[in-house]
Structure formats: structure tokens, C-alpha cells
Amino acid sequence: MSGTVRGAGVVVTGAGGGIGAALARRFAAEGARVVVNDLDEARIGGLAEEIGAVAIAGDASRTLDAVRDALDGTVDVYCANAGLASPGDVLAEEEVWAAAWDVNVMAHVRAARALLPGWLERGAGRFVSTASAAGLLTMIGAAPYSVTKHGVVAFAEWLSLTYRHRGVKVHAICPQGVRTDMLTAAGSAGELVLAPTAIEPEAVADALFDAMAEDRFLVLPHPEVAGFYRARADDTDHWLGGMNHLQRKWEESGGA
Ligand SMILES: NC(=O)c1ccc[n+]([C@@H]2O[C@H](COP(=O)([O-])OP(=O)(O)OC[C@H]3O[C@@H](n4cnc5c(N)ncnc54)[C@H](O)[C@@H]3O)[C@@H](O)[C@H]2O)c1
């Protein structure tokens, strides 16, 4: 890696389980000083004890000062990982859309806003955004999730292209199915599209560390996503037709 994470101050939000817990465990195993955050106090308490981290419970956006203080003011790596599954089609309620924007997009914006002044002054900082393959490809049955994950990929791209010459490194993690509570919450569409190729959360952490070693922006724990992403760009209507085929298959199975 361009620099090791040994001794680095690392924050992982949404670390109560799944991908966040795997990221926190991996950073701790690599010798980082880790702060774990989640709404679910009980779940991060146990994890913090296990890996020697500091646990700060609460909404990721409202605990930014506390997590920074826990690292004596210096956050070297910020993993904006907390997310909401937000299933539902375009008719999802306003509150569902608003919650998805708040957690899946605005929590990343608020964190970057808080961290960038210090990072630009030091000429160093690493922002890890857990987006999703849905942010590159769109997920059937999940309009708020797909839209907000596209938004957060765009935000991560913007951060990277704006600040990479000033020492700020950015990674967007874009997995398909990962065996976590969220995959279960994705219901029958998740069963159809994500479950067959689902991977363990630890594989996502491995993919992030590979990408950090190469200073690579896009983290694709499912390598096949690169091909789907290319196919979508090359012939969007053909790709949309394929996705609509999946949608119809889902409807026929009684999912929609
Ligand atoms: N599981 C998958 O198939 C998959 C695929 C692609 C991307 N992702 C993304 O990975 C990230 C982690 O999800 P996961 O699969 O590990 O699921 P998960 O449900 O195990 O973890 C999400 C965690 O975020 C926490 N959280 C939610 N809102 C929060 C908030 N406002 N502040 C702090 N914590 C909050 C939850 O309590 C939960 O512990 C999410 O951003 C998700 O969109 C998951």
C-alpha cells in the first residue's frame, strides 16, 4: 500500500455487523487505531471489546465530533459504510426516500465536509465509501436504494477527481450480494439477483485492501461487475432489456 495503516486513526460507520464489522476487524488486525460507530450500541460494544476499538454509538452524522475526538483529532481513514436497504419502487413513501438520502448520501457529504479541511492542510487522508453495485448498475425493486447509491458513487468520484492531487485518496466499494442482515432485508429481489453470487463480508475487506495497495478508486469484490458496467455503457438499451427480463422473472415469481 502507499503507506501502511499501522497506527492510523480509522473510523468505520455502520460497524455493528456485516461489511462494517469486517472492515473494522481487518483495520484492527493491520494495526490501526479503530473507532467503530453504529446506531446499535450493543452490537458495536461487543465488537470494540473484541478488536480493541473505541465504540461510539449514534447516528453516523451526529457523532462526527466524538469520533474525531476519540482519535485525538486526527482521522486518517474514514469508512462511510452505514447504509439503509430502502426497498421499494418509485412509489416508496417520502420518508423512505428522505431516510435513504440522509444515510446513503448526506452522511458521506457531512463527513467529507468535516474532514477535508484537515486533510487538505496535511496533504493526506483516505475516504472509503461503501456504495454498491446498485450505484453502478441499478437494482430491481429498489428505487431509493439505487438512486442514492448512484448519488454516492458520483460524490466519491467528485471527491477523487477534485482532491487526488492534494493527497486525498478515495475508494468506492461496489459489491453485489454480501451475506449480511441487509441481504436478508432485500427480500425476494435480493434472493433472485444477489443471493446466488453472494460473498462473505471479509471478502469485501480483502478487496478494499487490494484497492488501497494499488491506489485504485473502484473496489469490485465481484469482478464480474466490471463487465456488466461496461455492457451498460456500451449498449444501454440492451442492458436495460436484460434488467427488465430480470424484473419480469421477479414478478412471475410473485416478488413484485
Ligand atoms: N449486503 C449487501 O449485499 C450489500 C451490497 C452492496 C452494498 N452494501 C452496503 O454495505 C453497507 C453495509 O451494509 P451491510 O450489508 O453490512 O448491512 P448491515 O445491515 O449489516 O449493516 C448496516 C449497518 O448500518 C447501521 N446504520 C444504519 N443507519 C445508520 C446511521 N444513521 N448511523 C450509524 N449506523 C447506521 C445499521 O445499524 C447496521 O448495523 C451499506 O452501505 C450497504 O448499502 C451491502
Ligand as a Chemical Component Dictionary entry (heavy atoms), coordinates in Angstrom:
data_LIG
# 
_chem_comp.id                   LIG 
_chem_comp.type                 NON-POLYMER 
_chem_comp.pdbx_formal_charge   0 
_chem_comp.three_letter_code    LIG 
# 
loop_
_chem_comp_atom.comp_id 
_chem_comp_atom.atom_id 
_chem_comp_atom.alt_atom_id 
_chem_comp_atom.type_symbol 
_chem_comp_atom.charge 
_chem_comp_atom.model_Cartn_x 
_chem_comp_atom.model_Cartn_y 
_chem_comp_atom.model_Cartn_z 
_chem_comp_atom.pdbx_ordinal 
LIG N1  N1  N 0  -25.145 -6.723 1.939  1  
LIG C1  C1  C 0  -25.098 -6.439 0.644  2  
LIG O1  O1  O 0  -25.470 -7.259 -0.207 3  
LIG C2  C2  C 0  -24.538 -5.092 0.194  4  
LIG C3  C3  C 0  -24.227 -4.936 -1.160 5  
LIG C4  C4  C 0  -23.742 -3.720 -1.587 6  
LIG C5  C5  C 0  -23.548 -2.686 -0.702 7  
LIG N2  N2  N 1  -23.869 -2.841 0.611  8  
LIG C6  C6  C 0  -23.664 -1.700 1.503  9  
LIG O2  O2  O 0  -22.811 -2.073 2.564  10 
LIG C7  C7  C 0  -23.026 -1.213 3.680  11 
LIG C8  C8  C 0  -23.096 -2.062 4.932  12 
LIG O3  O3  O 0  -24.250 -2.892 4.861  13 
LIG P1  P1  P 0  -24.282 -4.432 5.332  14 
LIG O4  O4  O 0  -24.611 -5.236 4.169  15 
LIG O5  O5  O -1 -23.078 -4.750 6.131  16 
LIG O6  O6  O 0  -25.616 -4.442 6.212  17 
LIG P2  P2  P 0  -25.889 -4.333 7.771  18 
LIG O7  O7  O 0  -27.339 -4.108 7.877  19 
LIG O8  O8  O 0  -25.276 -5.483 8.475  20 
LIG O9  O9  O 0  -25.071 -3.020 8.209  21 
LIG C9  C9  C 0  -25.538 -1.721 8.098  22 
LIG C10 C10 C 0  -25.302 -1.067 9.450  23 
LIG O10 O10 O 0  -25.504 0.340  9.335  24 
LIG C11 C11 C 0  -26.074 0.766  10.558 25 
LIG N3  N3  N 0  -26.694 2.071  10.364 26 
LIG C12 C12 C 0  -27.810 2.368  9.644  27 
LIG N4  N4  N 0  -28.064 3.680  9.700  28 
LIG C13 C13 C 0  -27.067 4.235  10.462 29 
LIG C14 C14 C 0  -26.773 5.552  10.863 30 
LIG N5  N5  N 0  -27.544 6.572  10.515 31 
LIG N6  N6  N 0  -25.673 5.759  11.627 32 
LIG C15 C15 C 0  -24.885 4.732  12.020 33 
LIG N7  N7  N 0  -25.129 3.450  11.663 34 
LIG C16 C16 C 0  -26.209 3.215  10.894 35 
LIG C17 C17 C 0  -27.056 -0.346 10.931 36 
LIG O11 O11 O 0  -27.402 -0.319 12.305 37 
LIG C18 C18 C 0  -26.267 -1.589 10.535 38 
LIG O12 O12 O 0  -25.519 -2.133 11.617 39 
LIG C19 C19 C 0  -24.298 -0.432 3.365  40 
LIG O13 O13 O 0  -23.952 0.891  2.968  41 
LIG C20 C20 C 0  -24.905 -1.201 2.212  42 
LIG O14 O14 O 0  -25.717 -0.384 1.392  43 
LIG C21 C21 C 0  -24.364 -4.034 1.081  44 
# 
loop_
_chem_comp_bond.comp_id 
_chem_comp_bond.atom_id_1 
_chem_comp_bond.atom_id_2 
_chem_comp_bond.value_order 
_chem_comp_bond.pdbx_ordinal 
LIG N1  C1  SING 1  
LIG C1  O1  DOUB 2  
LIG C1  C2  SING 3  
LIG C2  C3  SING 4  
LIG C2  C21 DOUB 5  
LIG C3  C4  DOUB 6  
LIG C4  C5  SING 7  
LIG C5  N2  DOUB 8  
LIG N2  C6  SING 9  
LIG N2  C21 SING 10 
LIG C6  O2  SING 11 
LIG C6  C20 SING 12 
LIG O2  C7  SING 13 
LIG C7  C8  SING 14 
LIG C7  C19 SING 15 
LIG C8  O3  SING 16 
LIG O3  P1  SING 17 
LIG P1  O4  DOUB 18 
LIG P1  O5  SING 19 
LIG P1  O6  SING 20 
LIG O6  P2  SING 21 
LIG P2  O7  DOUB 22 
LIG P2  O8  SING 23 
LIG P2  O9  SING 24 
LIG O9  C9  SING 25 
LIG C9  C10 SING 26 
LIG C10 O10 SING 27 
LIG C10 C18 SING 28 
LIG O10 C11 SING 29 
LIG C11 N3  SING 30 
LIG C11 C17 SING 31 
LIG N3  C12 SING 32 
LIG N3  C16 SING 33 
LIG C12 N4  DOUB 34 
LIG N4  C13 SING 35 
LIG C13 C14 SING 36 
LIG C13 C16 DOUB 37 
LIG C14 N5  SING 38 
LIG C14 N6  DOUB 39 
LIG N6  C15 SING 40 
LIG C15 N7  DOUB 41 
LIG N7  C16 SING 42 
LIG C17 O11 SING 43 
LIG C17 C18 SING 44 
LIG C18 O12 SING 45 
LIG C19 O13 SING 46 
LIG C19 C20 SING 47 
LIG C20 O14 SING 48 
# 
